[in-house]
Amino acid sequence: MNHADAPPGGRAPPPTRRGPGSSAAAPARTATGLRCDERLWAAGEQHNPASLAEGLRETTLYVSYGNGDPGPLDPPGAGHDALEAMLGRQNERFVARLGELGIPATVDAYGPGSHTWPYWQRALHQSLPMLLEALGAKGP
């Protein structure tokens, strides 16, 4: 996966996407009645990645997320993962904001998948070359 830099004085290309679209599942609610995605940033916009995106212009970005539906790395009989579905919607907003700002990112919106280690491990393996390059380190 290549990280595209903005041309000098030019506008960066929109973030690249991989994978199917997102799920239209209803948002999970907390005991307080707030949707999980509302509660996530209730502490303030100073912690909301979409609100802070402008400060990421010089940062190599890799964003990977699923839609919470059972996916290929989940065990048989796995149910819907409301946390991943909520985080997927947050990531969609974040990626959209990066696009509005012309900030490049490599995005792996892989569709079905949960918020579990097999997906994190896959994302780490996919992103490691890009991350090592951004750090100026040599790969494995």
Order of alpha helices (4+ residues) and beta strands (2+ residues): alpha-alpha-beta-alpha-beta-alpha
